[in-house]
Each structure stands twice: as C-alpha cells, then as structure tokens.
Amino acid sequence: MKSTAIVQAIQENIARVIKGKPNVIELTVVTLLARGHLLLEDVPGVGKTTLAHSLARSLDCSFKRIQFTSDLLPSDIVGVSLFNRQKQAFEFMPGPIFANIVLADEINRTTPKTQSSLLEAMSEAQISVDNQTHPLHQPFMVIATQNPSEYHGTFPLPESQLDRFLMRIQIGYPSPEEEKKVLDRPQSLHPAEDLQPVLSARDVLDLQHQVDQVLMEESLTEYLLAIVQATRQTELLSLGVSTRGALALSRAAKALAFVRGRAYCLPDDIKELAPVVLSHRIMLSRSQGLRQRNCEQTEQVVHDLVESVPVPV
C-alpha cells in the first residue's frame, strides 16, 4: 500500500469516531509522523480523550492511559525500583510511560513536580531512575489533554513542559448535524472500541523516516527563521519562540506536506502550522493582558506576526 493510501486510511479510521473534525484529525496524524507530542486544550466533553483513544486503536501499538490527579507521584508514571528478595537485588518495575501511545489525561490537574517527570521522556524518549537509563518504546507519542487554565483545580504547565509539545490544538464543538450523529450512536461501549488497527508500529516508523526525506528549500528555511525572529523582536511578547520551536515547525511542515502527498514543502505549510506549533511557546507581554496562555489570543498574535513576514517567491 502506498504511503498516501496508508495516511488516508488512518485519517478515515479516526473520522469514524471523531465526526466533523477533519482538520483536527489531520493535525493529530501530522504530529505522530513528525515524532511529536500533542496537547489538546479545550473545555470538558468535546472529545479530547476520545480522539486519543481513536488514534491508539487505529495503530497496532501499545497504549496506556494515565489519569493525572493532584496526588499523582512521578513514580506512578515512570516506574519504581523494588527489592527482589529471591535475587537479593533491586528490579525496575516500568510505569505506564512505557507504551507507544501514552494518554496523559487532564495533565494540568497534577502538580508541577509530577508534570516534570515527563520532560526527559518527551525530549529523549528515555527515562532515568536510580542512575539507570531506560529507553522507551518506539514509536513514542504523548497525547495530553488539559482544561483551560482558568478552570478550578488546575496547575498551569510551565514553559519548559509546553515547549516539549509539537502542537497545541483545540477540538471545538461539533456542528448540530455531526452532534446528532453522535447522539444517535449506540452508547453501550466507548465509541473507539469498534475501531480496528490500520497501521503497525513498523508502518509508523517507516512513515516517519519518509517524512525526514521531504524537501524544504533554503528559502523556506530562511522564511521559517524570519517568523521565529519576529516572535523574539516584537514588543507584544515577553517570551519568543525557542530553537526547539523552530525545529518543531520545520518537522511539522514536512509532515504536513507528506500527509498531503507532496515530497516538498510550500510556504503555506509553514503559515498554516505556525499558530498551532508556536502559540504555546510564547508569552504575551503584560501590556497585552493577563490571559497569557489563552489559545485564541496567542494564536492570533502568531498569525499576525506571520502575515508581517514576506513570503519567499
């Protein structure tokens, strides 16, 4: 099966459950193929967890869900070393982070100390416990959900944690027609339980390797860097995009081109992705108000900055 057909198959499989959100599904697949992690931020009940389940069910890979709560400990995520009396030695007992797809549900309902236990895993696909390094399964992707920061009982994610996510996207409410289809669906089982895998772990790794071969011309690289520089130079922002953010936008643009059947990037790939890839990596200056992590507000700032940068011909 050709790569384009494989990509289309996984999107169609997820669309059987996530109704009327083709752009959200496409961005989720782009994140997977770009070796990234996804942050879903929206109000409760719009399908954030269902989207993660649907992706996991569409892949013949291991899947673990971690429900983040205020009393969750780092060892509950990465694992712990226990003493084996028979062997008279400590043995490492892996935590739920050892899976191909990890759902970090309501990640901002736990403390920053527990949130930080994901940093090494998301950056280097490994974890360190008791001076021992343990590689994680490949492919590896964290899909985190969170409620807006103004909701009660939340701990805002620090900048270092946000920077590990390739994208932050919102799902939004469905249209009345699509919502009616959801209501007409049998409610006895989780809607994703009927999905069958369409890709194996090897397929995902092969597709990720093909994404690496997508061409980005030097003029587009300079265009991307000009956008990043614009976030660092404007008075609207007190924190601009890091080098990790520039790399993330480059990988995401290549993945989007690949998903759409091209072996090369276009300026539109960068323009389209910049708001969802860069908006959670910036911080508005105090003159722009206190809601510094609001999705719509930061995405609009990034969109305006992108429009101010000349597009290469």
C-alpha positions in Angstrom: 0.0 0.0 0.0 1.3 3.4 -0.9 2.2 5.9 1.8 -0.6 8.3 0.8 -3.2 5.5 1.0 -1.9 4.5 4.4 -2.1 8.1 5.7 -5.6 8.4 4.3 -6.6 5.1 5.9 -5.7 6.2 9.4 -7.5 9.5 9.0 -10.6 7.8 7.7 -10.5 5.3 10.6 -10.3 8.1 13.2 -13.1 10.0 11.4 -15.5 7.1 12.1 -15.5 8.3 15.7 -14.4 12.0 15.6 -17.2 13.5 13.5 -16.8 16.7 11.5 -13.3 17.5 12.5 -11.0 16.6 9.5 -8.5 19.4 10.3 -8.1 18.2 13.9 -7.6 14.6 12.7 -5.0 15.7 10.1 -3.0 17.7 12.7 -3.0 14.7 15.0 -1.6 12.4 12.3 0.9 15.1 11.3 2.1 15.2 15.0 2.5 11.5 15.0 4.5 11.4 11.8 6.7 14.3 12.9 7.7 12.4 16.0 6.0 15.0 18.2 3.7 15.1 21.1 0.2 16.7 21.1 -1.5 18.9 23.7 -5.3 19.1 23.4 -6.7 22.1 25.3 -10.4 22.6 25.4 -13.4 22.6 27.6 -14.6 19.2 29.1 -16.7 16.9 27.0 -15.7 17.8 23.4 -13.8 14.6 22.6 -10.2 15.2 23.6 -9.8 11.8 25.3 -11.9 10.1 22.5 -9.5 11.5 19.9 -6.5 10.0 21.7 -8.3 6.6 22.1 -9.2 6.6 18.4 -5.6 7.2 17.3 -4.4 4.5 19.7 -7.0 2.0 18.4 -6.0 2.8 14.8 -2.4 1.7 15.5 -1.3 -1.8 16.3 0.8 -0.4 19.1 0.7 -0.5 22.9 -1.4 2.2 24.6 -1.6 3.4 28.2 -3.7 6.0 29.9 -2.6 8.0 32.9 -5.3 9.9 34.8 -3.5 12.9 36.2 -4.7 13.9 39.7 -3.3 16.2 42.4 -1.9 13.2 44.4 -0.2 11.5 41.5 3.6 10.9 42.0 6.4 10.8 39.4 7.0 7.1 40.3 3.3 6.4 39.3 4.3 7.5 35.8 7.9 6.3 35.1 8.0 3.3 37.4 9.9 2.3 40.6 12.7 0.0 41.7 11.6 -2.7 44.1 13.8 -5.1 46.1 13.6 -8.8 44.9 14.3 -11.0 48.0 14.9 -14.1 45.9 17.5 -12.4 43.7 18.7 -10.1 46.5 18.7 -7.2 44.1 16.6 -4.2 43.1 14.4 -4.7 40.0 12.9 -1.9 37.9 9.1 -2.1 37.5 8.2 0.0 34.5 5.4 2.5 34.8 2.7 3.3 32.2 5.0 5.7 30.3 6.4 2.5 28.7 4.0 2.4 25.8 3.9 3.6 22.2 0.9 5.9 22.7 0.5 7.5 26.2 -2.6 9.5 27.1 -1.8 12.0 29.8 -5.4 12.8 30.7 -6.0 16.2 32.3 -2.3 16.8 32.7 -2.7 20.2 34.3 -4.6 18.7 37.3 -1.4 17.4 38.8 1.5 19.3 40.5 4.5 20.7 38.5 6.8 18.1 40.2 4.8 15.3 38.7 4.4 17.1 35.4 8.2 17.4 35.1 8.5 13.6 35.2 7.5 13.6 31.5 10.3 16.0 30.4 13.0 13.5 29.7 10.6 11.0 28.2 9.2 13.6 25.7 12.6 15.1 24.8 14.8 12.0 24.6 12.4 9.0 24.5 14.0 7.6 27.7 13.7 7.9 31.4 16.3 7.7 34.2 15.6 6.0 37.5 18.2 5.3 40.2 21.1 6.3 37.9 19.8 3.8 35.3 18.6 4.9 31.8 15.7 3.0 30.2 14.8 3.6 26.5 11.1 3.9 25.7 9.2 2.0 23.1 9.3 3.3 19.5 7.3 5.0 18.1 6.6 7.0 21.2 3.9 9.8 21.4 2.3 11.6 24.4 -1.2 12.9 23.8 -2.0 15.2 26.7 -5.4 16.8 27.4 -6.0 19.7 29.6 -8.8 22.1 30.6 -8.3 25.8 30.1 -6.1 27.3 32.9 -8.8 29.4 34.3 -10.7 26.3 35.4 -10.6 25.4 39.1 -8.1 22.8 40.3 -5.6 23.2 37.6 -1.8 23.8 37.7 -0.6 25.7 34.6 2.1 23.9 32.7 5.5 25.6 32.9 7.2 26.9 29.8 9.7 24.0 29.7 6.9 21.5 29.6 4.9 23.3 27.0 7.9 23.5 24.8 8.0 19.7 24.6 4.7 19.6 22.7 4.8 19.8 19.0 1.3 21.3 18.8 -1.4 22.6 20.9 -4.8 22.4 19.3 -8.5 22.8 20.2 -11.3 20.5 19.1 -14.2 22.8 19.5 -17.9 22.0 19.5 -19.3 19.9 16.6 -21.9 21.2 14.2 -25.5 20.4 15.0 -25.6 17.8 12.2 -22.5 16.0 13.5 -23.6 16.2 17.1 -26.9 14.5 16.1 -24.9 11.6 14.6 -23.0 11.3 17.9 -26.3 11.2 19.9 -27.7 8.5 17.5 -24.7 6.3 18.1 -25.1 3.3 20.5 -23.8 4.4 23.9 -23.1 0.9 25.4 -19.4 0.9 24.5 -16.7 3.5 24.2 -17.0 4.8 20.6 -13.4 3.9 19.7 -13.7 0.3 20.8 -15.0 -0.8 17.5 -12.0 0.6 15.6 -9.5 -1.9 14.1 -5.8 -1.2 13.6 -4.8 0.0 10.2 -1.1 0.6 10.9 1.6 -1.3 12.7 4.4 0.1 14.7 6.8 -0.7 11.9 4.5 1.2 9.4 4.6 4.3 11.7 8.4 4.2 11.9 8.7 3.8 8.1 6.4 6.8 7.5 8.4 8.9 10.0 11.5 8.1 8.1 9.8 9.1 4.8 8.8 12.4 6.4 12.5 13.1 7.1 13.2 12.9 3.3 10.7 15.7 2.5 12.5 18.7 0.9 12.5 22.1 2.5 14.3 24.6 0.3 16.7 27.1 1.8 14.4 30.0 1.1 11.7 28.3 3.1 14.1 27.6 6.0 15.0 31.3 6.0 11.3 32.2 5.9 10.7 30.0 8.9 13.5 31.5 10.8 12.3 35.0 10.0 9.0 34.1 11.6 10.8 32.8 14.7 12.9 36.0 14.9 9.7 38.1 14.6 8.4 36.5 17.8 11.6 37.4 19.6 11.7 41.0 18.5 8.1 42.2 18.9 7.1 44.2 21.9 3.8 42.2 22.1 5.7 39.2 23.5 7.9 38.9 26.6 9.0 35.4 25.5 9.6 34.4 21.9 10.0 31.0 20.2 13.0 28.9 21.2 15.2 26.9 18.8 13.3 23.8 19.8 10.2 25.6 18.5 11.9 26.4 15.2 12.8 22.7 14.8 9.3 21.7 15.7 7.8 23.9 13.0 10.2 22.5 10.4 9.3 18.9 11.3 5.6 19.7 11.3 5.7 21.4 7.9 7.5 18.4 6.4 4.9 16.1 7.9 2.0 18.2 6.6 3.5 18.2 3.1 3.9 14.4 3.3 0.3 13.8 4.6 -1.0 15.9 1.6 1.0 13.8 -0.8 4.0 16.1 -1.6 7.7 15.4 -1.3 8.4 19.1 -0.8 7.2 21.9 1.5 5.4 25.1 0.5 5.2 28.4 2.3 1.5 27.7 3.0 2.6 24.7 5.1 4.6 26.9 7.4 1.9 29.6 7.5 -0.9 27.2 8.3 1.0 25.4 11.1 2.7 28.3 12.8 -0.2 29.3 15.1 -0.7 25.7 16.5 3.0 25.0 16.7 4.3 28.3 18.1 1.4 29.8 20.1 2.0 27.8 23.3 5.8 28.6 23.2 5.3 32.4 23.5 4.2 34.6 26.4 2.4 37.8 25.9 3.8 41.0 27.5 1.9 42.5 30.4 0.6 45.2 28.2 -1.4 42.6 26.4 -3.4 41.4 29.4 -3.2 38.6 32.0 -4.6 35.7 29.9 -1.1 34.9 28.6 -1.9 31.2 27.8 -5.3 31.7 26.1 -5.3 29.7 22.8 -7.2 32.2 20.7 -5.2 35.2 21.9 -1.7 33.7 21.4 -2.7 32.1 18.1 -3.9 35.4 16.8 -0.7 37.1 17.8 1.3 34.4 15.9 -1.0 34.7 12.9 -0.4 38.5 12.7 3.3 38.1 13.0 3.4 35.5 10.2 1.4 37.9 8.0 4.0 40.6 8.6 6.9 38.4 7.3 7.4 38.5 3.5 6.7 35.2 1.8 9.5 33.9 -0.4 8.7 33.8 -4.1 
